[in-house]
Amino acid sequence: MPDTLFIRRTLIVIALAALTFLAWELREVLLMVFGAVVVATLFQSIAGVYRKARIPEGLSIALAVITVLLVVAICLALFGAQLVSQYEQIRETLPKAWAAVQQRLEGFGLSGQLEQLKGGGGGGFASTAGNFVMSLGSGLADALLIIVGGVFLAASPRFYRAGLVKLVPEGKRNLTADAIGDSGTALKLWLKAQLVTMAAVGIATGVGLWLVGADNALALGLLAALLEFIPFIGPILAAVPAILIAAAVDPQMAVWVAGVYLVVQQLEGYVFSPLLQQWAVDLPGAVLLFSLLAMGTLFGALGVVFAAPLTVVLYVLVKKLYVREALDTDTPIPGEEQTNQD
């Protein structure tokens, strides 16, 4: 092998290794970029309603952002004071509820298990709550960056898509553009279905808790709606504080509260999701579960939040670029028909 060819190949290998290392070090930033893509998809979906009225694209995006801000402002005006009061009550009640439940369980000889649950170290629940507050503040800052980035991406989607396509060899650019278009359409369909599901779960949870006489039904319903974005884990995280607070007051009320969350999840699994998946993306449950575990291991809490939409995109790209193109095997691709219609 000539020395120049050997040196060239060696440099290519070193460059690829360096890029891989850089991508790994910046994995959280890259995931935030994907989060901005999800936000941009939401704004683009809302802007599509205005574009049907023959409003220019730039103005449609501006109206989409204004629409979201108006909805948030109206909700805060109507329910803001009540939500703040209820969340403040939850924040003050939760440590006391944990202590009350701890005393009840210690009466059954479960002190050892409780020490393991607390981590066995000093600070216990208070330390955990403090760490959660710190991570929440950091998460809000990241969320702001993601939203602002999403606005920029939504304002000029063709510019960023064209730049991404130019990174691949010329002969594969049309295929890459088609794959990006299909994955974007699938993500849009999934996001619409997920937002409807979140709204249905939040309303059903809030109404159910109100009917059984649980405190803070509005705040807990909103929490259930937000955490529904995270598959499998989100509903559990939403139910734990409600059941814990109810158990500290009355064990019978805790049973009723747990029953509300159980019924809502049954409705979500057997009514809401099947109806919405008829026109959205039907992800295999095992694929979604293990992708959730993988994203959580690689990226932490942020990976868990964006595991489902990232799985949608990867699911479409694998079927489009690998199964259909590399293996030459015909397979349906979510979002492809709507992309062709557009």
C-alpha positions in Angstrom: 0.0 0.0 0.0 1.4 3.4 -0.9 2.4 5.6 2.0 0.0 8.4 1.0 -3.0 6.1 0.8 -2.1 4.6 4.2 -1.7 8.0 5.8 -5.0 9.1 4.2 -6.9 6.1 5.6 -5.3 6.5 9.0 -6.3 10.2 9.1 -9.9 9.2 8.2 -10.0 6.6 11.0 -8.7 9.2 13.5 -11.2 11.8 12.3 -14.1 9.3 12.7 -12.9 8.3 16.1 -12.6 12.0 17.1 -16.1 12.7 15.8 -17.5 9.8 17.7 -15.9 10.9 20.9 -17.1 14.5 20.4 -20.7 13.3 19.7 -20.6 11.2 22.9 -19.3 14.2 25.0 -22.0 16.4 23.5 -24.8 13.8 23.7 -26.9 15.9 26.0 -26.6 18.9 23.7 -27.5 16.8 20.7 -30.6 15.5 22.6 -31.6 19.1 23.4 -31.3 19.8 19.6 -33.7 16.9 19.0 -36.0 18.4 21.7 -36.0 21.6 19.7 -37.0 19.6 16.6 -40.0 18.2 18.6 -41.0 21.7 19.6 -40.6 23.0 16.0 -42.8 20.1 14.9 -45.5 21.3 17.3 -45.3 24.9 16.0 -45.3 23.6 12.4 -48.4 21.6 13.1 -50.2 24.6 14.5 -49.0 26.8 11.6 -50.4 24.3 9.1 -53.9 25.3 10.2 -53.1 29.0 9.4 -51.4 28.0 6.1 -54.7 26.4 5.0 -56.2 29.9 5.2 -53.5 31.0 2.7 -51.5 32.9 5.3 -47.8 33.2 4.4 -45.5 30.7 6.1 -43.5 33.2 8.1 -46.6 34.8 9.5 -48.1 31.3 10.2 -45.2 30.4 12.4 -45.6 33.7 14.3 -49.3 33.1 14.8 -48.5 29.5 15.9 -46.2 30.8 18.6 -48.7 33.5 19.6 -51.4 30.9 19.8 -49.4 28.7 22.2 -48.6 31.7 24.4 -52.2 32.8 24.4 -53.4 29.3 25.4 -50.9 29.3 28.3 -51.8 32.8 29.4 -55.5 32.0 29.4 -55.0 28.8 31.4 -52.8 30.7 33.9 -55.4 33.5 34.2 -58.2 31.0 34.8 -56.5 28.4 36.9 -53.1 29.9 37.8 -53.8 31.0 41.3 -55.6 27.7 42.1 -52.7 25.6 40.6 -50.1 27.6 42.5 -52.0 27.1 45.8 -52.5 23.4 45.2 -48.9 22.8 44.2 -47.7 24.7 47.2 -49.9 22.6 49.4 -48.5 19.4 47.7 -45.0 20.6 48.3 -45.7 21.2 52.0 -47.8 18.1 52.5 -45.6 15.5 50.7 -42.8 15.3 53.3 -45.4 15.1 56.1 -47.2 12.4 54.2 -44.0 10.5 53.7 -43.3 10.6 57.4 -46.8 9.5 58.2 -46.6 6.6 55.8 -43.2 5.7 57.2 -44.7 5.5 60.7 -47.5 3.2 59.5 -45.1 0.9 57.7 -42.6 0.8 60.6 -45.5 -0.6 62.7 -45.5 -3.6 60.4 -41.8 -4.2 60.9 -40.6 -2.7 57.6 -38.0 -0.3 58.9 -35.2 -2.0 57.1 -36.9 -1.8 53.8 -37.6 1.9 54.4 -33.9 2.6 55.2 -33.0 1.0 51.8 -35.7 3.1 50.1 -34.3 6.3 51.7 -30.8 5.3 50.6 -29.6 4.8 54.2 -27.8 8.1 54.3 -28.5 11.3 56.2 -31.0 13.8 54.9 -33.5 11.2 53.7 -36.5 12.6 52.1 -35.5 16.2 52.6 -32.2 15.6 50.8 -33.9 13.9 47.9 -36.4 16.8 47.7 -33.6 19.3 47.6 -31.8 17.5 44.8 -35.1 17.3 42.9 -35.6 21.1 43.2 -32.1 21.7 41.9 -32.6 19.4 39.0 -36.0 21.0 38.3 -34.4 24.4 38.1 -31.8 23.2 35.7 -34.5 21.4 33.7 -36.5 24.6 33.4 -33.4 26.4 31.9 -32.9 23.5 29.4 -36.6 23.7 28.5 -36.3 27.4 27.8 -33.4 26.7 25.5 -35.2 23.9 23.7 -38.3 26.1 23.2 -36.3 29.0 21.8 -34.4 26.6 19.5 -37.7 25.1 18.4 -38.9 28.5 17.3 -35.8 29.1 15.2 -36.1 25.7 13.6 -39.8 26.1 12.9 -39.1 29.5 11.3 -36.8 28.1 8.6 -37.3 24.3 8.4 -36.2 24.1 4.7 -32.9 25.8 5.4 -31.9 23.4 8.1 -33.2 20.4 6.2 -31.2 21.4 3.1 -28.1 21.8 5.2 -28.5 18.4 6.7 -29.1 16.8 3.3 -25.9 18.3 1.9 -23.8 16.4 4.4 -24.5 13.1 2.6 -23.0 12.1 -0.9 -24.9 13.6 -3.8 -26.2 10.3 -5.1 -28.0 9.6 -1.7 -29.5 13.1 -1.2 -32.9 12.4 -2.6 -33.2 9.3 -0.5 -32.1 11.2 2.6 -34.5 14.0 1.9 -37.4 11.5 1.6 -36.4 9.7 4.8 -36.2 13.0 6.7 -39.6 14.0 5.3 -41.2 10.7 6.3 -39.7 10.8 9.8 -40.9 14.4 10.2 -44.4 13.4 9.1 -44.5 10.4 11.5 -43.2 12.6 14.3 -46.0 15.1 13.6 -48.7 12.4 13.6 -47.3 10.9 16.8 -47.2 14.3 18.5 -50.8 15.1 17.7 -52.0 11.8 19.0 -49.8 12.2 22.1 -51.2 15.7 22.9 -54.8 14.4 22.6 -54.0 11.5 24.9 -52.3 13.8 27.4 -55.4 16.0 27.5 -57.7 13.1 27.9 -55.7 11.5 30.7 -55.4 14.9 32.5 -59.1 15.6 32.3 -60.1 12.0 33.3 -57.6 12.0 36.2 -58.7 15.4 37.5 -62.4 14.6 37.3 -61.9 11.2 38.9 -59.9 12.6 41.8 -62.6 15.3 42.3 -65.3 12.7 42.3 -63.7 10.6 45.0 -63.0 13.7 47.1 -59.2 13.8 46.8 -57.4 17.1 47.5 -55.6 19.0 44.8 -57.4 17.3 42.0 -56.6 20.1 39.5 -52.9 20.1 40.1 -52.7 16.3 40.1 -54.7 16.1 36.9 -52.3 18.6 35.2 -49.3 16.6 36.5 -50.8 13.4 35.1 -51.3 15.1 31.7 -47.7 16.3 31.6 -46.1 13.0 32.7 -48.2 11.1 30.2 -45.7 12.3 27.6 -43.3 9.7 29.2 -44.5 6.2 28.4 -44.7 3.5 31.1 -42.8 5.6 33.8 -44.8 8.8 33.6 -48.1 7.4 34.8 -46.4 5.8 37.8 -44.6 9.1 38.7 -47.9 10.9 38.5 -49.7 8.4 40.8 -47.1 8.1 43.6 -47.5 11.6 45.2 -51.3 11.4 45.0 -51.5 8.0 46.6 -48.8 8.9 49.2 -50.7 12.0 50.3 -54.0 10.2 50.4 -52.5 7.3 52.4 -51.2 9.7 55.1 -54.8 11.0 55.6 -56.9 7.9 55.2 -55.8 4.5 53.8 -59.3 4.0 52.3 -58.9 7.2 50.4 -55.5 5.9 49.1 -57.4 2.9 47.7 -59.9 5.1 45.9 -57.1 7.4 44.5 -55.1 4.3 43.3 -58.4 3.1 41.7 -58.8 6.3 39.8 -55.3 6.1 38.3 -55.8 2.4 37.5 -59.1 3.1 35.7 -57.6 6.1 33.7 -54.6 4.0 32.6 -57.0 1.2 31.5 -58.9 3.8 29.4 -55.7 5.1 28.0 -54.4 1.6 27.1 -57.6 0.2 25.7 -59.6 3.2 24.4 -57.6 6.4 23.8 -54.4 4.9 22.4 -56.0 2.3 20.0 -58.3 5.0 18.6 -55.5 7.5 18.0 -53.1 4.9 16.6 -55.4 4.3 13.7 -54.1 7.5 12.1 -50.9 8.0 14.0 -47.7 5.9 14.5 -48.3 2.5 16.1 -45.0 1.7 17.9 -44.4 -1.9 19.1 -44.6 -1.9 22.9 -41.4 -3.9 23.4 -39.5 -1.5 21.1 -40.7 1.5 23.1 -40.0 -0.1 26.5 -36.4 -1.0 25.7 -35.7 2.2 23.9 -36.9 4.0 27.1 -34.4 2.0 29.1 -31.6 2.6 26.6 -32.2 6.4 26.4 -32.4 6.6 30.2 -29.1 4.8 30.5 -27.4 6.9 27.9 -28.8 10.3 28.5 -30.4 10.3 31.9 -33.7 12.1 32.7 -33.7 14.0 29.5 -33.3 10.8 27.5 -36.4 9.4 29.3 -38.4 12.5 28.4 -37.6 12.3 24.7 -37.3 8.5 24.3 -40.7 8.1 22.6 -40.4 10.8 19.9 -36.8 9.8 19.2 -37.9 6.1 18.9 -40.5 7.2 16.3 -37.9 8.9 14.2 -35.4 6.0 14.5 -38.2 3.5 13.7 -39.1 5.3 10.5 -35.4 5.7 9.4 -34.6 2.1 10.1 -37.6 0.9 8.0 -36.9 3.4 5.2 -33.1 3.2 4.9 -32.3 -0.3 6.1 -35.3 -2.6 5.7 -36.5 -1.1 2.4 -33.3 0.2 0.8 -30.5 -2.0 2.1 -32.4 -5.2 2.4 -34.8 -4.5 -0.5 -37.8 -5.7 1.6 -41.1 -4.0 1.2 -42.5 -2.6 4.4 -45.0 0.1 5.4 -43.5 3.3 6.7 -45.6 5.5 9.1 -46.3 8.9 7.6 -45.2 8.0 4.0 -48.7 8.2 2.5 -49.4 11.7 4.0 -45.9 12.9 2.9 -46.8 11.9 -0.7 -50.1 13.6 -0.5 -48.5 16.8 0.7 
